[in-house]
Amino acid sequence: MTTSASNYDIVLLDIEGTTTPISFVHEALFPYVAHSVGEFLETKWTDPEVQTHVQAIAQQANEDVKDGIGSAIAIDLDADSSDEIRRKVLANVDWQMKADRKIGALKGLQGYMWRFGFESGTLKGEMYPDAVQAIERWVKAGKRVFIYSSGSVEAQKLIFGYSEHGDLLRYISGHYDTKVGPKTEDSSYKGIAKDIGVQPTRILFVSDNILEIQAADMAGLQTVVSIRPGNAPIKEDCKFQMTTDFMTIPL
Ligand SMILES: [Mg+2]
C-alpha cells in the first residue's frame, strides 16, 4: 500500500498501533504496573514523589465516589492509617487499570513506575522497524517529527528514550498528550499546529484510530492510517490513505 501524502514539513505520530504494537502497552507496560504496584508502594511509601501520586489518586477517588463512578473507594488522607491508605490506593488503581481508565492521577503513578522499569532495563520500548527507519529518514530530509499520544509525555519519552533500537529521542522535536485536548477533537490538532507554529496543512498525522484521523482531517492536517497486526480493523469504504509500511510514505 502506498499513500499520496506529500508536501509536509511536520510528521505527527501516534504511538499505540502506529509506531508500537498495541500489544506492547497491554502485554508489557500495564502488566508491569499491575504486578509490581503493591510492592512498589510498600518499598517506596515515604518517597515524596510517591506521596504526591497518592494524594492525586486520593483526590480523584473521592471525586469518583461523589460522582458514583466505577468501583471508587473514598480515601481520607487525614483519618486513614498509612496501611489503609495504601490498601485503598491499590484498590482504586486496580479497578481503574482494569477499566483502562485514562486519567491524570493514574497516569502519574504509572509514569513514575515505568520510569523505574525503563531506567533499570526491565522495560524496553517496542518499535516497528519501518517506523524507526522512516523517522530517521524524515529527520534526515529536514522534517520535524512530533508525537501525539494519549500516553503521558513522560511515558512517551521513556518508550522512545529506552527503545529496543536505542535512544530515539534525538529524532523527536516535541511531545503532546491529552493535555492539548482529546485525540478525537479537531481543536486539539489545531492547537498542536499553532503550538508548533505551522499551518495545519503542513502536518502529516499518522494513527491507527479512524476517529483521530477524522478529527485531524477536519482540522486540515494530511493523514495516513497505520495498518498493523492487532489493530482494530478499518472499514473497507475508508476514504483515507493507509499504509502497512511507513517507508512507503512519500517524503
Ligand atoms: Mg493509536
py3Dmol code that shows the C-alpha trace and the ligand (Angstrom):
import py3Dmol

protein = """\
ATOM      1  CA  MET A   1       0.000   0.000   0.000  1.00  0.00           C
ATOM      2  CA  THR A   2       1.294   3.454  -0.828  1.00  0.00           C
ATOM      3  CA  THR A   3      -0.025   6.866   0.033  1.00  0.00           C
ATOM      4  CA  SER A   4      -0.154  10.163  -1.771  1.00  0.00           C
ATOM      5  CA  ALA A   5       0.828  12.285   1.216  1.00  0.00           C
ATOM      6  CA  SER A   6       3.282  14.956   0.164  1.00  0.00           C
ATOM      7  CA  ASN A   7       4.369  18.478   0.774  1.00  0.00           C
ATOM      8  CA  TYR A   8       4.516  18.370   4.515  1.00  0.00           C
ATOM      9  CA  ASP A   9       7.126  19.733   6.951  1.00  0.00           C
ATOM     10  CA  ILE A  10       5.968  18.094  10.148  1.00  0.00           C
ATOM     11  CA  VAL A  11       5.168  14.473  10.935  1.00  0.00           C
ATOM     12  CA  LEU A  12       2.879  13.899  13.914  1.00  0.00           C
ATOM     13  CA  LEU A  13       2.854  10.298  15.124  1.00  0.00           C
ATOM     14  CA  ASP A  14       0.553   8.339  17.350  1.00  0.00           C
ATOM     15  CA  ILE A  15       2.292   5.552  19.307  1.00  0.00           C
ATOM     16  CA  GLU A  16      -0.079   2.643  20.091  1.00  0.00           C
ATOM     17  CA  GLY A  17      -0.900   0.794  16.868  1.00  0.00           C
ATOM     18  CA  THR A  18       1.316   3.187  14.890  1.00  0.00           C
ATOM     19  CA  THR A  19       4.999   3.209  15.933  1.00  0.00           C
ATOM     20  CA  THR A  20       4.495   0.488  18.534  1.00  0.00           C
ATOM     21  CA  PRO A  21       2.340  -2.649  18.707  1.00  0.00           C
ATOM     22  CA  ILE A  22      -0.835  -2.198  20.745  1.00  0.00           C
ATOM     23  CA  SER A  23       0.197  -5.431  22.494  1.00  0.00           C
ATOM     24  CA  PHE A  24       3.284  -3.700  23.971  1.00  0.00           C
ATOM     25  CA  VAL A  25       1.110  -1.466  26.096  1.00  0.00           C
ATOM     26  CA  HIS A  26      -1.243  -4.241  27.159  1.00  0.00           C
ATOM     27  CA  GLU A  27       1.261  -7.076  27.451  1.00  0.00           C
ATOM     28  CA  ALA A  28       4.301  -5.215  28.828  1.00  0.00           C
ATOM     29  CA  LEU A  29       3.564  -1.753  30.248  1.00  0.00           C
ATOM     30  CA  PHE A  30       0.259  -2.286  32.031  1.00  0.00           C
ATOM     31  CA  PRO A  31       1.157  -5.748  33.412  1.00  0.00           C
ATOM     32  CA  TYR A  32       4.417  -4.276  34.771  1.00  0.00           C
ATOM     33  CA  VAL A  33       2.396  -1.784  36.826  1.00  0.00           C
ATOM     34  CA  ALA A  34      -0.338  -4.279  37.750  1.00  0.00           C
ATOM     35  CA  HIS A  35       2.192  -6.847  39.005  1.00  0.00           C
ATOM     36  CA  SER A  36       4.532  -4.535  40.871  1.00  0.00           C
ATOM     37  CA  VAL A  37       2.386  -1.639  42.172  1.00  0.00           C
ATOM     38  CA  GLY A  38       1.798  -3.275  45.573  1.00  0.00           C
ATOM     39  CA  GLU A  39       5.481  -3.928  46.208  1.00  0.00           C
ATOM     40  CA  PHE A  40       6.409  -0.563  44.695  1.00  0.00           C
ATOM     41  CA  LEU A  41       4.117   1.383  47.059  1.00  0.00           C
ATOM     42  CA  GLU A  42       5.272  -0.637  50.029  1.00  0.00           C
ATOM     43  CA  THR A  43       9.016  -0.164  49.416  1.00  0.00           C
ATOM     44  CA  LYS A  44       8.780   3.478  48.299  1.00  0.00           C
ATOM     45  CA  TRP A  45       5.912   4.670  50.526  1.00  0.00           C
ATOM     46  CA  THR A  46       7.911   7.505  52.103  1.00  0.00           C
ATOM     47  CA  ASP A  47       9.297   8.727  48.755  1.00  0.00           C
ATOM     48  CA  PRO A  48       7.886  12.297  48.419  1.00  0.00           C
ATOM     49  CA  GLU A  49       7.034  11.758  44.754  1.00  0.00           C
ATOM     50  CA  VAL A  50       5.109   8.583  45.608  1.00  0.00           C
ATOM     51  CA  GLN A  51       3.197  10.592  48.226  1.00  0.00           C
ATOM     52  CA  THR A  52       2.353  13.242  45.603  1.00  0.00           C
ATOM     53  CA  HIS A  53       0.825  10.499  43.406  1.00  0.00           C
ATOM     54  CA  VAL A  54      -1.003   9.020  46.415  1.00  0.00           C
ATOM     55  CA  GLN A  55      -2.572  12.425  47.108  1.00  0.00           C
ATOM     56  CA  ALA A  56      -3.655  12.787  43.472  1.00  0.00           C
ATOM     57  CA  ILE A  57      -5.187   9.299  43.449  1.00  0.00           C
ATOM     58  CA  ALA A  58      -6.998  10.009  46.739  1.00  0.00           C
ATOM     59  CA  GLN A  59      -8.416  13.270  45.409  1.00  0.00           C
ATOM     60  CA  GLN A  60      -9.589  11.532  42.222  1.00  0.00           C
ATOM     61  CA  ALA A  61     -11.070   8.613  44.191  1.00  0.00           C
ATOM     62  CA  ASN A  62     -13.042  10.995  46.407  1.00  0.00           C
ATOM     63  CA  GLU A  63     -14.391  12.851  43.367  1.00  0.00           C
ATOM     64  CA  ASP A  64     -15.290   9.496  41.755  1.00  0.00           C
ATOM     65  CA  VAL A  65     -17.167   8.378  44.879  1.00  0.00           C
ATOM     66  CA  LYS A  66     -19.122  11.646  44.827  1.00  0.00           C
ATOM     67  CA  ASP A  67     -19.911  11.121  41.126  1.00  0.00           C
ATOM     68  CA  GLY A  68     -20.695   7.413  41.603  1.00  0.00           C
ATOM     69  CA  ILE A  69     -18.027   6.331  39.107  1.00  0.00           C
ATOM     70  CA  GLY A  70     -16.739   2.766  38.818  1.00  0.00           C
ATOM     71  CA  SER A  71     -15.720   0.924  41.992  1.00  0.00           C
ATOM     72  CA  ALA A  72     -14.139   4.021  43.552  1.00  0.00           C
ATOM     73  CA  ILE A  73     -13.264   3.820  47.257  1.00  0.00           C
ATOM     74  CA  ALA A  74     -13.025   7.047  49.276  1.00  0.00           C
ATOM     75  CA  ILE A  75      -9.673   7.818  50.906  1.00  0.00           C
ATOM     76  CA  ASP A  76      -9.365  10.050  53.959  1.00  0.00           C
ATOM     77  CA  LEU A  77      -5.733  11.183  53.969  1.00  0.00           C
ATOM     78  CA  ASP A  78      -6.112  12.689  57.454  1.00  0.00           C
ATOM     79  CA  ALA A  79      -8.029   9.931  59.258  1.00  0.00           C
ATOM     80  CA  ASP A  80      -6.976   6.695  57.496  1.00  0.00           C
ATOM     81  CA  SER A  81      -3.802   4.887  58.610  1.00  0.00           C
ATOM     82  CA  SER A  82      -0.905   4.524  56.157  1.00  0.00           C
ATOM     83  CA  ASP A  83      -1.805   0.864  55.629  1.00  0.00           C
ATOM     84  CA  GLU A  84      -5.443   1.745  54.961  1.00  0.00           C
ATOM     85  CA  ILE A  85      -4.453   4.483  52.534  1.00  0.00           C
ATOM     86  CA  ARG A  86      -2.103   2.114  50.709  1.00  0.00           C
ATOM     87  CA  ARG A  87      -4.737  -0.633  50.515  1.00  0.00           C
ATOM     88  CA  LYS A  88      -7.350   1.807  49.187  1.00  0.00           C
ATOM     89  CA  VAL A  89      -4.923   3.325  46.696  1.00  0.00           C
ATOM     90  CA  LEU A  90      -4.200  -0.199  45.411  1.00  0.00           C
ATOM     91  CA  ALA A  91      -7.923  -0.973  45.126  1.00  0.00           C
ATOM     92  CA  ASN A  92      -8.556   2.261  43.226  1.00  0.00           C
ATOM     93  CA  VAL A  93      -5.556   1.671  40.934  1.00  0.00           C
ATOM     94  CA  ASP A  94      -6.758  -1.900  40.341  1.00  0.00           C
ATOM     95  CA  TRP A  95     -10.269  -1.054  39.113  1.00  0.00           C
ATOM     96  CA  GLN A  96      -9.060   1.939  37.118  1.00  0.00           C
ATOM     97  CA  MET A  97      -6.429  -0.165  35.334  1.00  0.00           C
ATOM     98  CA  LYS A  98      -8.936  -2.942  34.636  1.00  0.00           C
ATOM     99  CA  ALA A  99     -11.227  -0.276  33.147  1.00  0.00           C
ATOM    100  CA  ASP A 100      -8.255   1.060  31.122  1.00  0.00           C
ATOM    101  CA  ARG A 101      -9.044   4.477  32.542  1.00  0.00           C
ATOM    102  CA  LYS A 102      -7.012   7.312  31.032  1.00  0.00           C
ATOM    103  CA  ILE A 103      -6.982   9.773  33.879  1.00  0.00           C
ATOM    104  CA  GLY A 104      -4.276  12.101  35.200  1.00  0.00           C
ATOM    105  CA  ALA A 105      -3.881  10.672  38.714  1.00  0.00           C
ATOM    106  CA  LEU A 106      -3.484   7.090  37.497  1.00  0.00           C
ATOM    107  CA  LYS A 107      -1.223   8.076  34.608  1.00  0.00           C
ATOM    108  CA  GLY A 108       1.024   9.957  37.028  1.00  0.00           C
ATOM    109  CA  LEU A 109       1.687   6.891  39.155  1.00  0.00           C
ATOM    110  CA  GLN A 110       2.027   4.621  36.112  1.00  0.00           C
ATOM    111  CA  GLY A 111       4.513   7.029  34.558  1.00  0.00           C
ATOM    112  CA  TYR A 112       6.565   7.151  37.731  1.00  0.00           C
ATOM    113  CA  MET A 113       6.682   3.358  37.938  1.00  0.00           C
ATOM    114  CA  TRP A 114       7.529   2.998  34.249  1.00  0.00           C
ATOM    115  CA  ARG A 115      10.500   5.332  34.724  1.00  0.00           C
ATOM    116  CA  PHE A 116      11.962   2.797  37.170  1.00  0.00           C
ATOM    117  CA  GLY A 117      11.153  -0.075  34.805  1.00  0.00           C
ATOM    118  CA  PHE A 118      12.824   1.560  31.813  1.00  0.00           C
ATOM    119  CA  GLU A 119      15.784   3.007  33.688  1.00  0.00           C
ATOM    120  CA  SER A 120      16.521  -0.374  35.261  1.00  0.00           C
ATOM    121  CA  GLY A 121      16.361  -2.087  31.837  1.00  0.00           C
ATOM    122  CA  THR A 122      13.334  -4.243  32.761  1.00  0.00           C
ATOM    123  CA  LEU A 123      11.259  -2.457  30.099  1.00  0.00           C
ATOM    124  CA  LYS A 124      12.329  -1.534  26.551  1.00  0.00           C
ATOM    125  CA  GLY A 125      10.164   0.406  24.094  1.00  0.00           C
ATOM    126  CA  GLU A 126       8.999  -1.831  21.264  1.00  0.00           C
ATOM    127  CA  MET A 127       9.004  -0.167  17.826  1.00  0.00           C
ATOM    128  CA  TYR A 128       8.062  -1.302  14.348  1.00  0.00           C
ATOM    129  CA  PRO A 129      11.416  -1.288  12.462  1.00  0.00           C
ATOM    130  CA  ASP A 130       9.909   0.572   9.473  1.00  0.00           C
ATOM    131  CA  ALA A 131       8.680   3.306  11.837  1.00  0.00           C
ATOM    132  CA  VAL A 132      12.217   3.764  13.180  1.00  0.00           C
ATOM    133  CA  GLN A 133      13.660   3.818   9.653  1.00  0.00           C
ATOM    134  CA  ALA A 134      11.019   6.296   8.497  1.00  0.00           C
ATOM    135  CA  ILE A 135      11.621   8.604  11.478  1.00  0.00           C
ATOM    136  CA  GLU A 136      15.368   8.655  10.683  1.00  0.00           C
ATOM    137  CA  ARG A 137      14.582   9.302   7.012  1.00  0.00           C
ATOM    138  CA  TRP A 138      12.157  12.152   7.797  1.00  0.00           C
ATOM    139  CA  VAL A 139      14.652  13.853  10.070  1.00  0.00           C
ATOM    140  CA  LYS A 140      17.488  13.449   7.530  1.00  0.00           C
ATOM    141  CA  ALA A 141      15.190  15.045   4.933  1.00  0.00           C
ATOM    142  CA  GLY A 142      14.790  18.095   7.203  1.00  0.00           C
ATOM    143  CA  LYS A 143      11.301  17.344   8.506  1.00  0.00           C
ATOM    144  CA  ARG A 144      10.463  17.548  12.185  1.00  0.00           C
ATOM    145  CA  VAL A 145       8.806  14.626  13.951  1.00  0.00           C
ATOM    146  CA  PHE A 146       6.432  15.084  16.906  1.00  0.00           C
ATOM    147  CA  ILE A 147       4.485  12.583  18.982  1.00  0.00           C
ATOM    148  CA  TYR A 148       0.810  12.883  19.990  1.00  0.00           C
ATOM    149  CA  SER A 149      -0.344  10.062  22.241  1.00  0.00           C
ATOM    150  CA  SER A 150      -2.891   9.518  24.986  1.00  0.00           C
ATOM    151  CA  GLY A 151       0.071   8.170  26.997  1.00  0.00           C
ATOM    152  CA  SER A 152       1.637  10.903  29.138  1.00  0.00           C
ATOM    153  CA  VAL A 153       4.570  12.880  27.735  1.00  0.00           C
ATOM    154  CA  GLU A 154       6.747  11.239  30.398  1.00  0.00           C
ATOM    155  CA  ALA A 155       5.732   7.735  29.257  1.00  0.00           C
ATOM    156  CA  GLN A 156       6.284   8.721  25.605  1.00  0.00           C
ATOM    157  CA  LYS A 157       9.825   9.847  26.409  1.00  0.00           C
ATOM    158  CA  LEU A 158      10.568   6.559  28.169  1.00  0.00           C
ATOM    159  CA  ILE A 159       9.323   4.440  25.247  1.00  0.00           C
ATOM    160  CA  PHE A 160      11.400   6.430  22.741  1.00  0.00           C
ATOM    161  CA  GLY A 161      14.365   7.061  25.028  1.00  0.00           C
ATOM    162  CA  TYR A 162      14.753   3.421  26.076  1.00  0.00           C
ATOM    163  CA  SER A 163      13.632   1.700  22.872  1.00  0.00           C
ATOM    164  CA  GLU A 164      14.840  -1.631  21.523  1.00  0.00           C
ATOM    165  CA  HIS A 165      16.531   0.494  18.851  1.00  0.00           C
ATOM    166  CA  GLY A 166      18.359   2.665  21.382  1.00  0.00           C
ATOM    167  CA  ASP A 167      17.646   6.280  22.258  1.00  0.00           C
ATOM    168  CA  LEU A 168      15.313   7.683  19.587  1.00  0.00           C
ATOM    169  CA  LEU A 169      14.552  10.933  21.419  1.00  0.00           C
ATOM    170  CA  ARG A 170      17.194  12.745  19.372  1.00  0.00           C
ATOM    171  CA  TYR A 171      14.843  12.441  16.378  1.00  0.00           C
ATOM    172  CA  ILE A 172      11.783  13.787  18.192  1.00  0.00           C
ATOM    173  CA  SER A 173      11.186  17.547  18.218  1.00  0.00           C
ATOM    174  CA  GLY A 174       8.344  17.505  20.736  1.00  0.00           C
ATOM    175  CA  HIS A 175       5.626  15.568  22.520  1.00  0.00           C
ATOM    176  CA  TYR A 176       1.904  16.129  23.051  1.00  0.00           C
ATOM    177  CA  ASP A 177      -0.514  14.212  25.229  1.00  0.00           C
ATOM    178  CA  THR A 178      -4.181  14.783  26.009  1.00  0.00           C
ATOM    179  CA  LYS A 179      -3.309  17.979  27.926  1.00  0.00           C
ATOM    180  CA  VAL A 180      -3.592  19.635  24.493  1.00  0.00           C
ATOM    181  CA  GLY A 181      -7.091  18.093  24.172  1.00  0.00           C
ATOM    182  CA  PRO A 182      -8.721  14.759  23.264  1.00  0.00           C
ATOM    183  CA  LYS A 183      -7.297  12.993  20.226  1.00  0.00           C
ATOM    184  CA  THR A 184     -10.736  12.744  18.653  1.00  0.00           C
ATOM    185  CA  GLU A 185     -11.369  16.504  18.529  1.00  0.00           C
ATOM    186  CA  ASP A 186     -10.211  18.710  15.664  1.00  0.00           C
ATOM    187  CA  SER A 187      -9.428  21.586  18.051  1.00  0.00           C
ATOM    188  CA  SER A 188      -6.577  19.503  19.524  1.00  0.00           C
ATOM    189  CA  TYR A 189      -4.856  19.266  16.134  1.00  0.00           C
ATOM    190  CA  LYS A 190      -5.342  22.994  15.518  1.00  0.00           C
ATOM    191  CA  GLY A 191      -3.798  23.619  18.926  1.00  0.00           C
ATOM    192  CA  ILE A 192      -0.785  21.472  18.059  1.00  0.00           C
ATOM    193  CA  ALA A 193      -0.303  23.246  14.703  1.00  0.00           C
ATOM    194  CA  LYS A 194      -0.471  26.594  16.466  1.00  0.00           C
ATOM    195  CA  ASP A 195       1.981  25.448  19.126  1.00  0.00           C
ATOM    196  CA  ILE A 196       4.456  24.174  16.521  1.00  0.00           C
ATOM    197  CA  GLY A 197       3.903  27.373  14.532  1.00  0.00           C
ATOM    198  CA  VAL A 198       2.847  25.878  11.170  1.00  0.00           C
ATOM    199  CA  GLN A 199      -0.315  25.725   9.086  1.00  0.00           C
ATOM    200  CA  PRO A 200      -2.283  22.521   9.778  1.00  0.00           C
ATOM    201  CA  THR A 201      -1.896  21.536   6.095  1.00  0.00           C
ATOM    202  CA  ARG A 202       1.886  21.271   6.589  1.00  0.00           C
ATOM    203  CA  ILE A 203       1.446  18.441   9.106  1.00  0.00           C
ATOM    204  CA  LEU A 204       1.153  14.750   8.248  1.00  0.00           C
ATOM    205  CA  PHE A 205      -0.601  12.822  11.032  1.00  0.00           C
ATOM    206  CA  VAL A 206      -0.264   9.034  11.266  1.00  0.00           C
ATOM    207  CA  SER A 207      -2.555   6.992  13.520  1.00  0.00           C
ATOM    208  CA  ASP A 208      -4.362   3.656  13.600  1.00  0.00           C
ATOM    209  CA  ASN A 209      -7.525   5.228  15.044  1.00  0.00           C
ATOM    210  CA  ILE A 210     -10.024   6.357  12.428  1.00  0.00           C
ATOM    211  CA  LEU A 211     -11.745   8.810  14.808  1.00  0.00           C
ATOM    212  CA  GLU A 212      -8.387  10.519  15.383  1.00  0.00           C
ATOM    213  CA  ILE A 213      -7.722  10.541  11.623  1.00  0.00           C
ATOM    214  CA  GLN A 214     -11.146  12.128  11.009  1.00  0.00           C
ATOM    215  CA  ALA A 215     -10.515  14.807  13.645  1.00  0.00           C
ATOM    216  CA  ALA A 216      -7.074  15.615  12.209  1.00  0.00           C
ATOM    217  CA  ASP A 217      -8.544  15.709   8.690  1.00  0.00           C
ATOM    218  CA  MET A 218     -11.235  18.125   9.875  1.00  0.00           C
ATOM    219  CA  ALA A 219      -8.517  20.358  11.314  1.00  0.00           C
ATOM    220  CA  GLY A 220      -6.854  20.424   7.888  1.00  0.00           C
ATOM    221  CA  LEU A 221      -3.935  18.052   8.527  1.00  0.00           C
ATOM    222  CA  GLN A 222      -2.802  15.464   5.992  1.00  0.00           C
ATOM    223  CA  THR A 223      -3.359  11.948   7.271  1.00  0.00           C
ATOM    224  CA  VAL A 224      -2.259   8.349   6.834  1.00  0.00           C
ATOM    225  CA  VAL A 225      -3.920   5.423   8.597  1.00  0.00           C
ATOM    226  CA  SER A 226      -1.450   2.964  10.150  1.00  0.00           C
ATOM    227  CA  ILE A 227      -2.383  -0.650   9.441  1.00  0.00           C
ATOM    228  CA  ARG A 228      -0.615  -3.003  11.843  1.00  0.00           C
ATOM    229  CA  PRO A 229      -1.213  -6.559  13.070  1.00  0.00           C
ATOM    230  CA  GLY A 230      -3.542  -6.485  16.059  1.00  0.00           C
ATOM    231  CA  ASN A 231      -5.059  -3.078  15.241  1.00  0.00           C
ATOM    232  CA  ALA A 232      -8.827  -2.655  15.074  1.00  0.00           C
ATOM    233  CA  PRO A 233      -9.945  -3.425  11.505  1.00  0.00           C
ATOM    234  CA  ILE A 234     -10.563  -0.465   9.207  1.00  0.00           C
ATOM    235  CA  LYS A 235     -13.813  -0.416   7.205  1.00  0.00           C
ATOM    236  CA  GLU A 236     -13.417  -1.169   3.503  1.00  0.00           C
ATOM    237  CA  ASP A 237     -15.001   2.111   2.456  1.00  0.00           C
ATOM    238  CA  CYS A 238     -12.415   4.127   4.427  1.00  0.00           C
ATOM    239  CA  LYS A 239     -11.650   7.230   2.371  1.00  0.00           C
ATOM    240  CA  PHE A 240      -8.282   7.908   3.978  1.00  0.00           C
ATOM    241  CA  GLN A 241      -4.826   6.864   2.796  1.00  0.00           C
ATOM    242  CA  MET A 242      -3.467   3.796   4.561  1.00  0.00           C
ATOM    243  CA  THR A 243      -0.108   2.109   4.905  1.00  0.00           C
ATOM    244  CA  THR A 244       1.382  -1.063   6.341  1.00  0.00           C
ATOM    245  CA  ASP A 245       4.944   0.233   5.880  1.00  0.00           C
ATOM    246  CA  PHE A 246       5.961   3.809   6.765  1.00  0.00           C
ATOM    247  CA  MET A 247       8.851   3.687   4.308  1.00  0.00           C
ATOM    248  CA  THR A 248       6.230   3.813   1.512  1.00  0.00           C
ATOM    249  CA  ILE A 249       5.042   7.251   2.679  1.00  0.00           C
ATOM    250  CA  PRO A 250       6.476   9.744   0.155  1.00  0.00           C
ATOM    251  CA  LEU A 251       8.914  12.287   1.571  1.00  0.00           C
TER     252      LEU A 251
END
"""
ligand_1 = """\
1
MG
Mg -3.120 4.501 18.348
"""
view = py3Dmol.view(width=600, height=400)
view.addModel(protein, "pdb")
view.setStyle({"model": 0}, {"cartoon": {"style": "trace"}})
view.addModel(ligand_1, "xyz")
view.setStyle({"model": 1}, {"stick": {}})
view.zoomTo()
view.show()
